[in-house]
Amino acid sequence: MDKGQRFTLKKDERIRGSKQIEYLFVNGRSFVSYPLRVVFIEQPRVTSTQVSIFVSVPKKKIKSAVARNRIRRLIREAYRLNKYAFDRSCLNENQMLEIAFVYLKNEMSDYETIERSVRKALKEIEKQLKEREKC
């Protein structure tokens, strides 16, 4: 990590638009890193960032809007702090990775559990990309 490295999560690092999200869920590969289900896909690069994320907490699982927003914030924070540990060497210059995190648990989780799950998910994505690309 550089001394001048900033832990930010900019707007272009987030997936927006229903068509983009639908394409990710229909065509992406998925696995579970409890309490998260992770869906990811490699795409041709359209933005300046190499990795974009989407976070979803279903209303069916967590009824309270306050709790859903809290969980979303915790997931984004865990990703923001751990995204620099993710090895992007298997991605081509003109490729980008889109990742969706879907919360599965029926009650709130603490930050440590979510962060552990996000780290595990990023390592699993890295592993699957390396197997596929043979980096």
NUVO-838249 format. One record per residue (C-alpha): residue number from 1; residue in one letter; chain; z, x, y. Coordinates in steps of 0.5 Angstrom, whole numbers, plus 2048, in hexadecimal, padded with zeros to 3 digits. Each point is the difference from the previous one (the first is absolute). Layout:
N
@nr = NUM rest = A kette = A c3 = Z c1 = X c2 = Y
...
//
This chain:
135
@nr = 1 rest = M kette = A c3 = 800 c1 = 800 c2 = 800
@nr = 2 rest = D kette = A c3 = 7FE c1 = 803 c2 = 807
@nr = 3 rest = K kette = A c3 = 806 c1 = 800 c2 = 805
@nr = 4 rest = G kette = A c3 = 7FB c1 = 7FC c2 = 805
@nr = 5 rest = Q kette = A c3 = 7FF c1 = 7FA c2 = 7FA
@nr = 6 rest = R kette = A c3 = 802 c1 = 7F9 c2 = 803
@nr = 7 rest = F kette = A c3 = 802 c1 = 7FB c2 = 7FB
@nr = 8 rest = T kette = A c3 = 7FC c1 = 7FA c2 = 802
@nr = 9 rest = L kette = A c3 = 7FC c1 = 7FA c2 = 7FE
@nr = 10 rest = K kette = A c3 = 7FB c1 = 7FE c2 = 804
@nr = 11 rest = K kette = A c3 = 7FC c1 = 7FA c2 = 800
@nr = 12 rest = D kette = A c3 = 7FA c1 = 803 c2 = 7FD
@nr = 13 rest = E kette = A c3 = 804 c1 = 802 c2 = 7FA
@nr = 14 rest = R kette = A c3 = 801 c1 = 7F8 c2 = 7FF
@nr = 15 rest = I kette = A c3 = 7FB c1 = 7FC c2 = 7FC
@nr = 16 rest = R kette = A c3 = 7FF c1 = 7FA c2 = 804
@nr = 17 rest = G kette = A c3 = 7FB c1 = 7FA c2 = 7FF
@nr = 18 rest = S kette = A c3 = 800 c1 = 7FB c2 = 7FA
@nr = 19 rest = K kette = A c3 = 7F9 c1 = 803 c2 = 7FD
@nr = 20 rest = Q kette = A c3 = 803 c1 = 807 c2 = 7FF
@nr = 21 rest = I kette = A c3 = 806 c1 = 7FD c2 = 7FD
@nr = 22 rest = E kette = A c3 = 7FD c1 = 7FC c2 = 7FB
@nr = 23 rest = Y kette = A c3 = 7FB c1 = 805 c2 = 7FE
@nr = 24 rest = L kette = A c3 = 806 c1 = 805 c2 = 7FF
@nr = 25 rest = F kette = A c3 = 803 c1 = 7FB c2 = 7FC
@nr = 26 rest = V kette = A c3 = 7FA c1 = 7FE c2 = 7FC
@nr = 27 rest = N kette = A c3 = 7FD c1 = 807 c2 = 7FE
@nr = 28 rest = G kette = A c3 = 806 c1 = 805 c2 = 801
@nr = 29 rest = R kette = A c3 = 804 c1 = 803 c2 = 7FA
@nr = 30 rest = S kette = A c3 = 808 c1 = 7FE c2 = 800
@nr = 31 rest = F kette = A c3 = 806 c1 = 802 c2 = 7FD
@nr = 32 rest = V kette = A c3 = 808 c1 = 7FE c2 = 801
@nr = 33 rest = S kette = A c3 = 805 c1 = 805 c2 = 803
@nr = 34 rest = Y kette = A c3 = 805 c1 = 7FB c2 = 800
@nr = 35 rest = P kette = A c3 = 802 c1 = 7FC c2 = 805
@nr = 36 rest = L kette = A c3 = 7F9 c1 = 802 c2 = 802
@nr = 37 rest = R kette = A c3 = 7F9 c1 = 7FE c2 = 7FD
@nr = 38 rest = V kette = A c3 = 7FB c1 = 805 c2 = 803
@nr = 39 rest = V kette = A c3 = 7F8 c1 = 7FF c2 = 800
@nr = 40 rest = F kette = A c3 = 7FC c1 = 805 c2 = 803
@nr = 41 rest = I kette = A c3 = 7F8 c1 = 801 c2 = 800
@nr = 42 rest = E kette = A c3 = 7FC c1 = 806 c2 = 803
@nr = 43 rest = Q kette = A c3 = 7FB c1 = 7FE c2 = 805
@nr = 44 rest = P kette = A c3 = 7FB c1 = 803 c2 = 805
@nr = 45 rest = R kette = A c3 = 803 c1 = 802 c2 = 806
@nr = 46 rest = V kette = A c3 = 7FF c1 = 7FB c2 = 806
@nr = 47 rest = T kette = A c3 = 806 c1 = 803 c2 = 804
@nr = 48 rest = S kette = A c3 = 803 c1 = 806 c2 = 802
@nr = 49 rest = T kette = A c3 = 806 c1 = 800 c2 = 7FB
@nr = 50 rest = Q kette = A c3 = 7FF c1 = 802 c2 = 7F9
@nr = 51 rest = V kette = A c3 = 806 c1 = 7FB c2 = 7FE
@nr = 52 rest = S kette = A c3 = 801 c1 = 7F9 c2 = 802
@nr = 53 rest = I kette = A c3 = 806 c1 = 7FB c2 = 7FD
@nr = 54 rest = F kette = A c3 = 801 c1 = 7F9 c2 = 800
@nr = 55 rest = V kette = A c3 = 807 c1 = 7FD c2 = 7FF
@nr = 56 rest = S kette = A c3 = 801 c1 = 7F9 c2 = 7FD
@nr = 57 rest = V kette = A c3 = 807 c1 = 7FD c2 = 7FE
@nr = 58 rest = P kette = A c3 = 7FE c1 = 7F9 c2 = 7FD
@nr = 59 rest = K kette = A c3 = 804 c1 = 7FA c2 = 803
@nr = 60 rest = K kette = A c3 = 801 c1 = 7FD c2 = 7F9
@nr = 61 rest = K kette = A c3 = 804 c1 = 806 c2 = 7FE
@nr = 62 rest = I kette = A c3 = 804 c1 = 801 c2 = 807
@nr = 63 rest = K kette = A c3 = 801 c1 = 7F9 c2 = 803
@nr = 64 rest = S kette = A c3 = 803 c1 = 803 c2 = 807
@nr = 65 rest = A kette = A c3 = 7FB c1 = 802 c2 = 805
@nr = 66 rest = V kette = A c3 = 806 c1 = 805 c2 = 803
@nr = 67 rest = A kette = A c3 = 800 c1 = 803 c2 = 7F9
@nr = 68 rest = R kette = A c3 = 7F9 c1 = 801 c2 = 7FF
@nr = 69 rest = N kette = A c3 = 7FF c1 = 803 c2 = 806
@nr = 70 rest = R kette = A c3 = 806 c1 = 805 c2 = 7FF
@nr = 71 rest = I kette = A c3 = 7FD c1 = 802 c2 = 7F9
@nr = 72 rest = R kette = A c3 = 7F9 c1 = 801 c2 = 803
@nr = 73 rest = R kette = A c3 = 803 c1 = 805 c2 = 805
@nr = 74 rest = L kette = A c3 = 804 c1 = 803 c2 = 7FB
@nr = 75 rest = I kette = A c3 = 7F9 c1 = 801 c2 = 7FC
@nr = 76 rest = R kette = A c3 = 7FC c1 = 803 c2 = 806
@nr = 77 rest = E kette = A c3 = 806 c1 = 804 c2 = 802
@nr = 78 rest = A kette = A c3 = 800 c1 = 803 c2 = 7F9
@nr = 79 rest = Y kette = A c3 = 7F9 c1 = 802 c2 = 800
@nr = 80 rest = R kette = A c3 = 800 c1 = 802 c2 = 807
@nr = 81 rest = L kette = A c3 = 805 c1 = 806 c2 = 7FE
@nr = 82 rest = N kette = A c3 = 7FD c1 = 801 c2 = 7F9
@nr = 83 rest = K kette = A c3 = 7F8 c1 = 800 c2 = 802
@nr = 84 rest = Y kette = A c3 = 800 c1 = 808 c2 = 801
@nr = 85 rest = A kette = A c3 = 802 c1 = 801 c2 = 7F9
@nr = 86 rest = F kette = A c3 = 7FA c1 = 7FD c2 = 7FE
@nr = 87 rest = D kette = A c3 = 7FB c1 = 805 c2 = 7FD
@nr = 88 rest = R kette = A c3 = 7F9 c1 = 7FD c2 = 803
@nr = 89 rest = S kette = A c3 = 7FC c1 = 806 c2 = 7FD
@nr = 90 rest = C kette = A c3 = 7FD c1 = 7FC c2 = 7FB
@nr = 91 rest = L kette = A c3 = 7FD c1 = 7FB c2 = 806
@nr = 92 rest = N kette = A c3 = 7F9 c1 = 802 c2 = 802
@nr = 93 rest = E kette = A c3 = 7FF c1 = 801 c2 = 808
@nr = 94 rest = N kette = A c3 = 7FC c1 = 7F9 c2 = 800
@nr = 95 rest = Q kette = A c3 = 805 c1 = 7FD c2 = 7FB
@nr = 96 rest = M kette = A c3 = 806 c1 = 7FC c2 = 802
@nr = 97 rest = L kette = A c3 = 805 c1 = 7FD c2 = 7FC
@nr = 98 rest = E kette = A c3 = 803 c1 = 7F9 c2 = 801
@nr = 99 rest = I kette = A c3 = 807 c1 = 7FE c2 = 7FD
@nr = 100 rest = A kette = A c3 = 804 c1 = 7F9 c2 = 800
@nr = 101 rest = F kette = A c3 = 807 c1 = 800 c2 = 7FF
@nr = 102 rest = V kette = A c3 = 802 c1 = 7F9 c2 = 7FD
@nr = 103 rest = Y kette = A c3 = 808 c1 = 7FF c2 = 7FF
@nr = 104 rest = L kette = A c3 = 802 c1 = 7FD c2 = 7FA
@nr = 105 rest = K kette = A c3 = 807 c1 = 7FF c2 = 800
@nr = 106 rest = N kette = A c3 = 804 c1 = 7F9 c2 = 801
@nr = 107 rest = E kette = A c3 = 805 c1 = 803 c2 = 805
@nr = 108 rest = M kette = A c3 = 801 c1 = 806 c2 = 805
@nr = 109 rest = S kette = A c3 = 800 c1 = 807 c2 = 7FE
@nr = 110 rest = D kette = A c3 = 803 c1 = 805 c2 = 804
@nr = 111 rest = Y kette = A c3 = 7FC c1 = 806 c2 = 803
@nr = 112 rest = E kette = A c3 = 801 c1 = 805 c2 = 7FB
@nr = 113 rest = T kette = A c3 = 7FD c1 = 7FC c2 = 7FA
@nr = 114 rest = I kette = A c3 = 7FA c1 = 7FE c2 = 804
@nr = 115 rest = E kette = A c3 = 7FF c1 = 808 c2 = 802
@nr = 116 rest = R kette = A c3 = 801 c1 = 802 c2 = 7F9
@nr = 117 rest = S kette = A c3 = 7FB c1 = 7FB c2 = 7FE
@nr = 118 rest = V kette = A c3 = 7FB c1 = 802 c2 = 806
@nr = 119 rest = R kette = A c3 = 800 c1 = 807 c2 = 7FE
@nr = 120 rest = K kette = A c3 = 7FF c1 = 7FF c2 = 7F8
@nr = 121 rest = A kette = A c3 = 7FA c1 = 7FB c2 = 802
@nr = 122 rest = L kette = A c3 = 7FD c1 = 806 c2 = 804
@nr = 123 rest = K kette = A c3 = 801 c1 = 805 c2 = 7FB
@nr = 124 rest = E kette = A c3 = 7FD c1 = 7FB c2 = 7FB
@nr = 125 rest = I kette = A c3 = 7FA c1 = 7FF c2 = 804
@nr = 126 rest = E kette = A c3 = 7FF c1 = 807 c2 = 801
@nr = 127 rest = K kette = A c3 = 800 c1 = 801 c2 = 7F9
@nr = 128 rest = Q kette = A c3 = 7FB c1 = 7FB c2 = 7FE
@nr = 129 rest = L kette = A c3 = 7FB c1 = 803 c2 = 806
@nr = 130 rest = K kette = A c3 = 801 c1 = 807 c2 = 7FD
@nr = 131 rest = E kette = A c3 = 7FF c1 = 7FD c2 = 7F9
@nr = 132 rest = R kette = A c3 = 7FA c1 = 7FC c2 = 802
@nr = 133 rest = E kette = A c3 = 7FD c1 = 806 c2 = 804
@nr = 134 rest = K kette = A c3 = 802 c1 = 806 c2 = 7FC
@nr = 135 rest = C kette = A c3 = 803 c1 = 804 c2 = 806
//
